[in-house]
Amino acid sequence: MEFAAGIPSRWIVTLRSGAVMELAADAYSEADGQLLFNVLVDATADEQDQMVIDWRIPNNPRREQQ
């Protein structure tokens, strides 16, 4: 797996409980009062089987199909 947009940015998030979480993401959006963080990656089918994927973009034509 490779980061598709370069190294993700570092985010420090304070939860409602007061706990602090550090994460890496390329972007975020807000929906129904929740923050949704996104990481863009180029992953093989086997690697994708090990992740929760919420959204996909078309295949990268430069990558060999497996």
Secondary structure as UniProt FT lines:
FT   STRAND          2..3
FT   TURN            4..5
FT   STRAND          9..14
FT   TURN            16..17
FT   STRAND          20..25
FT   STRAND          27..31
FT   TURN            32..33
FT   STRAND          34..38
FT   STRAND          41..42
FT   HELIX           45..48
FT   TURN            49..50
FT   TURN            61..62
//
